[in-house]
Amino acid sequence: MANVLERNQGVLMSEVKVFRVSGHYFMRRKKYSFSKDVRALKVEHALEEVLSVVSSQGMFRRQIRIDDVHEIQPEESQDYVIRYLSTDLK
């Protein structure tokens, strides 16, 4: 039974990556820039997470402009929680 679980575990588990998403939005005639580090499986998941967080501040998603999305190393993250969760604790 343990052999089956080990073999299937490699197939089912995916590598969680760290993405840095940067962009801007306008609110009350002012331009606000942001940069968020998120953990996600794909770029689409990272975009969805950032749009959810930023749009929860009282604006529509269509008001948010994404400038750049790229994968970074966990050590480069400015968020200490993401850095802690992404490092191997073995």
TORGUVO-628163 format. One line per 10 residues: number of its first residue (from 0); their letters; for each residue x, y, z of C-alpha. Coordinates in steps of 0.05 Angstrom, whole numbers, plus 5000, padded with zeros to 4 digits. Layout:
% TORGUVO-628163
NUM> a> X:Y:Z | ...
//
This chain:
% TORGUVO-628163
0> manvlernqg> 5000:5000:5000 | 5057:5048:5016 | 5088:5036:4947 | 5023:5055:4912 | 5017:5119:4953 | 5089:5139:4939 | 5081:5126:4864 | 5016:5165:4860 | 5040:5222:4903 | 5090:5243:4850
10> vlmsevkvfr> 5036:5245:4798 | 4983:5282:4838 | 5027:5333:4872 | 5048:5396:4834 | 5103:5444:4847 | 5079:5508:4881 | 5115:5569:4852 | 5123:5640:4877 | 5100:5696:4830 | 5110:5771:4835
20> vsghyfmrrk> 5051:5809:4805 | 5057:5884:4795 | 5008:5934:4768 | 4970:5998:4782 | 4901:6026:4791 | 4869:6095:4794 | 4827:6117:4852 | 4802:6188:4861 | 4848:6214:4805 | 4910:6185:4838
30> kysfskdvra> 4952:6129:4810 | 4970:6074:4860 | 5022:6022:4843 | 5026:5954:4876 | 5070:5893:4877 | 5046:5828:4909 | 5082:5762:4919 | 5036:5701:4917 | 5044:5626:4918 | 5006:5591:4862
40> lkvehaleev> 5010:5532:4815 | 5000:5572:4751 | 5003:5644:4728 | 4928:5646:4722 | 4919:5626:4795 | 4968:5681:4816 | 4930:5733:4776 | 4864:5712:4806 | 4892:5716:4877 | 4921:5786:4866
50> lsvvssqgmf> 4857:5812:4833 | 4817:5786:4892 | 4861:5820:4943 | 4867:5886:4907 | 4794:5891:4886 | 4772:5879:4958 | 4794:5951:4972 | 4731:5978:4939 | 4742:5978:4864 | 4723:5938:4804
60> rrqiriddvh> 4770:5889:4771 | 4766:5928:4706 | 4799:5987:4741 | 4862:5946:4757 | 4918:5942:4706 | 4969:5886:4711 | 5038:5908:4686 | 5081:5847:4699 | 5076:5776:4724 | 5138:5734:4733
70> eiqpeesqdy> 5163:5675:4773 | 5214:5689:4827 | 5255:5647:4874 | 5224:5639:4944 | 5285:5673:4974 | 5272:5736:4933 | 5202:5745:4962 | 5191:5807:5005 | 5135:5773:5044 | 5165:5734:5102
80> virylstdlk> 5105:5686:5106 | 5115:5665:5033 | 5189:5658:5045 | 5176:5614:5106 | 5124:5570:5072 | 5166:5561:5010 | 5231:5539:5043 | 5246:5466:5058 | 5241:5452:5132 | 5269:5382:5127
//
